[in-house]
Amino acid sequence: MNPLHCTRRDLMKSVCAAIALGAVRAQSLEDRTAWYREAKFGMFIHWGPYSQASVEASWPIMRPKPGGITEAEYVALAKTFNPAKFDPYAFVRLARSAGQRYMVFTTKHHDGFCMFDSRYTTYKITNTPYGKDIVAQLADACHKEGMRLGFYYSPPDMHHPAYRDTSKPVSENWMGQPERPEWPLYLDYMELQLTELLTRYGPVALIWFDGLNHQEKYDGRRFLKLIHELQPATLVNNRIGVPADFETPEQFIPKAIPTKGVRISGIDPKEASGLAGGVPSAADFRLWETCMTINGTWAYNKNDPRFKSSTALIRDLVEIASRGGNFLLNVGPEPDGTIQPEFQDRLHAIGHWMDRNSESIYGSEYGPIQNLSFARTTTKNGDVYVHIFEWPGTQAVLPAAALPEIRSAEFLATGEPVPFERDTDELTLKLPAAAPDAAVTVIALRAA
């Protein structure tokens, strides 16, 4: 179907049919976000024809570099994309082995290429040599294996003639052209595709928009309304010009606990500079999620060896949980549909740590003690978990006023008791000379 021929009748027919399937009764924010607050750790997946060229998704044509891939070469990658080794169950098993409890898949990046069989474009996975709907396969595997699945969907679309004048290079108008009379047709196209994603693939845990700058042009309230009508339980991030359900700092961890009214989306840590610090009330806390790469790129890049260590990634997970956030850790599958060994090794190492310490992460809240020099804290059901990064020697001293009454302390991984003393000002934990876990040692303080 020509994307400029998507009529309002098509649109309303799709939406009305979806609503007729039976909308779920609206839930409270607390109910809708309960699974997300419990999960804490998810897998992000950036994947498309661009993996064949070891280039980042979309950006090489938006901001081309001398000697880099041309726009024509980039678009032509779809003609040779054939990930014959793709196994959606292997993706789910890998995520589960790492302790990840949800997945977010790039259904469409800024380039406009769809990894699902959309009726409204020819630039899609089912028109490649592979010929099968990747999203459908992954959704089926996730639903059968009990893994929550969310969809990344890019409001920018370099391929669509109503988003921008496609007779010009992408580099000249990649921010979109809402001033053109065709712009309302592009918003209709977005609505049609989101309706497909929300009605064809079962329950959708969340929609992860990535709207670049000036996101107000996408009429975010229109799309929040659509999502809530079709799948009321689906969460939505804050990258379509409206706050929605959660913040999305990218490639950095805020230095303080995010609170309502402070927007921290994007890649610049200065955007989080308005955070007050300290420990906010539950009413002031704002749900948030840091997304991060394992090496330096979102997409597969055989030339990028900048892999973070498993210890660094475990500490990132703890750091994020200590401020109440979720950690969305990215993998970029290879062109054949497999995930490179360096990613798998690190995910397995995180999973090994989680096997022994996940009680301190899943369902936890930000800790009562912030800004410790050697450790981070989380809390759950009255217990406090002290995650030690830098081993302090034979004792660790914590401010007693921030802690509940403690009946016992133990190493979480082994259950071995940790002797302690408490007075008015300090709780002192008696420790062995060396850290039991070189990455992060967790001590559980059990509330009386």
Residue pairs with C-beta under 8 A, 6 or more apart in sequence:
1 119
1 120
3 120
3 121
3 160
3 161
3 162
3 185
3 189
4 161
4 162
4 182
4 185
6 120
6 185
6 188
6 189
6 192
8 188
10 192
11 188
11 191
11 192
11 195
14 192
14 195
14 196
14 199
15 191
15 195
15 226
15 229
15 230
17 199
18 195
18 198
18 199
18 229
18 230
19 229
19 230
21 199
23 229
23 230
23 231
23 232
24 231
24 232
24 233
25 232
26 228
26 232
27 232
27 233
29 245
32 232
32 233
32 235
32 245
33 235
33 245
33 246
33 287
35 102
35 148
35 205
36 102
36 205
36 206
36 235
36 246
36 287
36 326
37 287
37 363
38 101
38 362
38 363
39 101
39 102
39 148
39 326
39 362
40 101
40 317
40 321
40 326
40 327
40 361
40 362
40 363
40 364
41 98
41 99
41 100
41 101
41 317
41 326
41 327
41 329
41 354
41 361
42 95
42 100
42 101
42 102
42 103
42 104
42 150
42 289
42 326
42 327
42 328
42 329
43 91
43 94
43 95
43 98
43 100
43 102
43 103
43 104
43 328
43 329
43 330
43 331
44 103
44 104
44 152
44 291
44 298
44 328
44 329
44 330
44 331
45 91
45 103
45 104
45 105
45 106
45 330
45 331
45 332
45 333
46 57
46 106
46 109
46 152
46 298
46 299
46 330
46 331
46 332
47 105
47 106
47 115
47 134
47 299
47 300
47 332
47 333
48 57
48 81
48 106
48 109
48 111
48 113
48 115
48 299
49 77
49 78
49 80
49 81
49 113
49 128
50 56
50 57
50 58
50 60
50 74
50 77
50 111
50 299
51 299
51 300
51 332
51 333
51 334
51 335
52 77
52 80
52 81
52 335
53 69
53 73
53 74
53 77
54 299
54 300
54 301
54 302
54 303
54 304
55 68
55 69
55 74
55 299
55 301
56 297
56 298
56 299
56 301
57 106
57 109
57 110
57 111
57 298
57 299
58 109
58 110
58 111
58 154
58 158
59 110
60 68
60 69
60 74
61 69
61 71
61 74
61 75
61 111
61 158
61 170
61 171
61 174
62 110
62 158
62 170
62 171
62 174
63 171
63 174
64 70
64 71
64 171
71 169
71 170
71 171
74 111
75 111
75 159
78 113
78 123
78 127
78 128
79 128
79 129
80 128
80 129
81 125
81 128
81 129
81 130
81 335
82 128
82 129
82 130
83 130
83 134
83 333
83 335
83 336
83 337
84 130
84 336
84 337
85 336
85 337
85 338
86 130
86 134
86 137
86 333
86 336
86 337
86 338
87 337
88 137
88 138
88 140
88 141
88 142
89 141
89 145
90 338
90 339
91 103
91 138
91 141
91 333
91 339
92 103
92 138
92 141
92 142
92 145
92 147
93 145
94 331
94 339
94 344
94 347
95 103
95 147
95 347
96 145
96 147
97 347
97 348
97 351
98 329
98 347
98 348
98 350
98 351
98 354
99 350
99 351
99 354
99 355
99 358
99 361
100 329
100 347
101 147
101 148
101 362
102 147
102 148
102 149
102 150
102 205
102 206
103 138
103 142
103 147
103 148
103 149
103 150
104 149
104 150
104 151
104 152
104 206
104 208
104 328
105 115
105 135
105 138
105 149
105 150
105 151
105 152
106 115
106 152
106 154
107 114
107 115
107 116
107 135
107 151
107 152
107 153
107 197
108 114
108 115
108 116
108 152
108 153
108 154
108 157
108 193
109 152
109 154
109 210
110 154
110 156
110 157
110 158
110 174
110 210
110 212
111 157
111 158
111 159
112 121
112 123
112 154
112 157
112 158
112 159
112 160
112 163
113 123
113 124
113 125
113 159
114 121
114 123
114 124
114 125
114 193
115 124
115 125
115 134
115 135
116 124
116 125
116 133
116 134
116 135
116 136
116 196
116 197
116 200
116 201
117 124
117 125
117 126
117 133
117 135
117 136
118 124
118 193
118 196
119 192
119 196
120 189
120 192
120 193
120 196
121 159
121 160
123 159
125 131
125 132
125 133
125 134
126 132
126 133
135 151
135 197
135 201
136 200
136 201
138 149
139 149
139 201
139 202
141 147
142 148
142 149
143 149
143 202
143 203
148 203
148 205
149 201
149 203
149 204
149 205
150 204
150 205
150 206
150 207
150 208
150 235
151 197
151 201
151 204
151 206
151 207
151 208
152 208
152 209
152 210
153 193
153 194
153 197
153 207
153 208
153 209
153 210
154 209
154 210
154 211
155 190
155 209
155 210
155 211
155 212
155 215
155 218
155 240
156 163
156 174
156 175
156 176
156 210
156 211
156 212
157 163
157 186
157 189
158 164
158 166
158 170
158 174
159 166
160 166
160 186
160 189
161 182
162 180
162 182
162 183
162 185
162 186
162 189
163 176
163 177
163 183
163 186
164 170
164 173
164 174
164 176
164 177
165 173
165 177
165 180
175 212
175 213
175 214
176 183
176 186
176 217
177 183
178 217
183 217
187 218
187 219
187 222
190 218
190 223
191 222
191 223
191 226
194 207
194 223
194 226
194 227
195 226
195 230
197 204
197 207
198 204
198 207
198 226
198 227
198 230
198 231
198 234
199 230
203 231
203 233
204 231
204 234
205 234
205 235
206 234
206 235
206 236
206 237
206 245
207 227
207 234
207 235
207 236
207 237
208 237
208 239
208 248
209 215
209 223
209 236
209 237
209 239
209 240
210 239
211 218
211 239
211 240
211 241
215 239
215 240
215 241
216 241
217 241
218 240
218 241
219 241
220 240
220 241
220 242
220 244
221 242
223 240
224 236
224 240
224 242
224 244
227 234
227 236
228 234
235 244
235 245
235 246
236 244
236 245
237 244
237 245
237 246
237 247
237 248
237 265
237 289
238 244
238 245
238 246
238 247
238 248
238 263
238 265
239 248
239 265
243 263
245 287
246 286
246 287
246 288
246 289
246 326
247 258
247 263
247 264
247 265
247 286
247 287
247 288
247 289
248 264
248 265
248 266
248 288
248 289
248 290
248 291
249 264
249 265
249 266
249 269
249 271
249 272
249 288
249 289
249 290
249 291
250 265
250 266
250 267
250 290
250 291
250 292
251 267
251 290
251 291
251 292
251 293
252 267
252 269
252 272
252 290
253 290
253 316
253 319
253 320
253 323
253 325
254 264
254 269
254 272
254 275
254 288
254 290
254 323
254 325
255 269
255 272
255 275
255 277
256 272
256 275
256 276
256 277
256 278
256 323
256 370
257 275
257 277
257 278
257 279
257 280
257 285
257 323
257 324
257 366
257 370
258 264
258 272
258 275
258 285
258 286
258 288
258 323
258 324
258 325
259 275
259 276
259 280
259 284
259 285
259 286
260 284
260 285
260 286
261 286
262 272
262 274
262 275
262 286
263 271
264 271
264 272
264 275
264 288
265 271
277 370
277 371
278 370
279 366
279 367
279 368
279 370
279 402
282 365
285 324
285 366
287 324
287 326
288 323
288 324
288 325
288 326
289 325
289 326
289 327
289 328
290 316
290 320
290 325
290 326
290 327
290 328
291 328
291 329
291 330
292 316
292 327
292 328
292 329
292 330
293 330
293 332
294 307
294 308
294 313
294 329
294 330
294 331
294 342
294 343
294 346
295 301
295 304
295 305
295 306
295 307
295 308
295 342
296 304
296 306
297 304
297 332
298 330
298 332
299 332
300 332
300 333
300 334
300 335
300 340
301 332
307 342
307 346
308 316
308 346
309 346
310 345
310 346
310 349
310 350
310 353
310 439
311 438
311 439
311 440
313 329
313 346
313 349
313 350
314 349
314 350
314 353
314 439
314 440
315 389
315 439
315 440
316 327
317 327
317 329
317 350
317 361
318 361
318 376
318 378
318 387
318 389
318 440
319 376
320 326
320 327
321 327
321 360
321 361
321 364
321 366
321 376
321 378
322 366
322 367
322 370
322 376
322 377
322 378
322 387
323 366
323 370
324 365
324 366
329 347
331 339
331 343
331 347
332 343
333 339
334 340
353 437
353 439
353 440
354 361
356 412
356 413
356 414
357 412
357 413
357 440
357 442
359 380
359 385
359 412
359 444
360 378
360 380
360 385
360 387
360 412
360 442
360 444
361 378
363 380
364 378
364 379
364 380
364 385
365 378
365 379
365 380
366 378
366 379
367 376
367 377
367 378
367 379
367 384
367 385
368 377
368 379
368 384
368 402
368 403
369 377
369 384
369 398
369 399
369 402
369 403
370 377
372 398
373 390
374 388
374 389
374 390
374 391
374 392
374 396
375 386
375 387
375 388
375 389
375 390
375 392
375 396
376 386
376 387
376 389
377 384
377 385
377 386
377 387
378 384
378 385
378 387
379 385
381 447
382 404
382 447
383 444
383 445
383 446
383 447
384 403
384 404
384 444
384 445
384 447
385 412
385 442
385 443
385 444
385 445
386 396
386 398
386 429
386 442
386 443
386 444
386 445
387 440
387 441
387 442
388 396
388 435
388 440
388 441
388 442
388 443
389 440
391 431
391 434
391 435
391 441
392 431
393 431
393 433
394 430
394 431
394 432
394 433
395 428
395 429
395 430
395 431
396 428
396 429
396 431
396 443
397 426
397 427
397 428
397 429
398 426
398 427
398 428
398 429
399 425
399 426
399 427
400 422
400 423
400 424
400 425
400 426
400 427
401 425
403 427
403 445
404 445
404 447
404 448
405 447
405 448
406 420
406 422
406 427
406 445
406 446
406 447
406 448
407 446
407 447
407 448
408 417
408 445
408 446
409 417
409 418
409 419
409 420
409 429
409 443
409 444
409 445
409 446
410 416
410 417
410 418
410 443
410 444
410 446
411 418
411 436
411 441
411 442
411 443
411 444
412 442
412 443
412 444
413 436
413 437
413 441
413 442
414 436
418 429
418 430
418 431
418 443
419 429
419 430
420 427
420 428
420 429
420 430
421 427
421 428
421 430
422 428
427 445
429 443
435 441
